């Protein structure tokens, strides 16, 4: 279809109009506006030294940022002030000009007006009637927000913008709006005067969490600072030893300096897998230091009748670098009891289960005895339990490995945690035992371990924060 020249002209005109309209909308969205309210009639407004219009009118297309505002009027002193403009918003400022050379008390006296006679009116004359009651003034209230509530002397009078009669004298104007700070203004109005008041309300900021941790980012499982109530962390770690670790920690209580965490935990070396319960009590938190008390109770087992029980009690002391880094020194006491080998009673039960005789001869023929580590037989002898004494086997601890190893040691642990985001943290842990080795962590009882317990362990892991 071909367009006539007239139709083409109309189409081009519409496109040009739309382009101008779109440009105007884009410019308006990128600029702000200002309304200067004043009782000085005809005062001119200058923005950054350039004329911009009259008072009580809107001045648009102002770039965001701070501007120098000047008010001028013939017979009045100029007034200067700074005004910040925000894109897409209208700011309202109120300014009054003072007359040049005359103050309120310097008003001229009309010498032509009739003066009262001394001693009152002459006898027989009627005194003049009293002056009529004062005429109310008119108050106009403007605001930079939509429909705020307006109060005059504590009484509600409507919503701004509003105009209303007010008795001459001094009054208190209050303007309120949900989400904004109330504005309180005191003004004086004369009989028959029209006064314009502008209330520039300031938006209230949301209340800031004043607790030491302000976000998920600062949450951690290993520092002395407890987890925020109704939130929890999950830790996954690998290392030596244990080879794998899972922890779940939930924030239970937080009251000022004090807090409580509760959680569950799994640890595994492949030979033994322990489950347990842990708790942490925070009793000091004065940035950048936090101190707590923690505990772990757990136990587990594995093949060949292996089992253990562990109790730990420690004092985590944390140095806090904002919400990003946590360094924790954590000395703790570890008390454990390990069964690394089958007891003589276990061997008898296994021999009977295999259909063998329930004595030393049956034990010797059993698969359990034939497959166990030679260190388990270090204290076997014909006189002690009827089993043959091994050769070349030595146990440094001086304990019969068929009995339980019960020991206590002091562990020194250090943990460094880095907050990658509000949801994830990376942690590195190193700990050592300066007291003595744990026999269950040697090659004598588990092939995956070295011949001697190094007494230094480490783990790397991720913390998931919810």
Helices and strands as residue ranges (DSSP letters): H 5-30, E 31-37, E 44-47, E 50-54, E 58-63, E 65-72, E 79-85, E 90-94, G 104-106, E 137-143, E 149-152, E 155-159, E 162-166, E 169-176, E 180-181, E 183-189, E 194-199, E 202-203, G 216-218, E 232-240, E 244-255, E 258-268, E 273-286, E 289-301, E 307-321, E 325-339, H 344-353, H 360-365, H 367-371, G 374-377, E 405-419, E 424-433, G 439-441, E 456-465
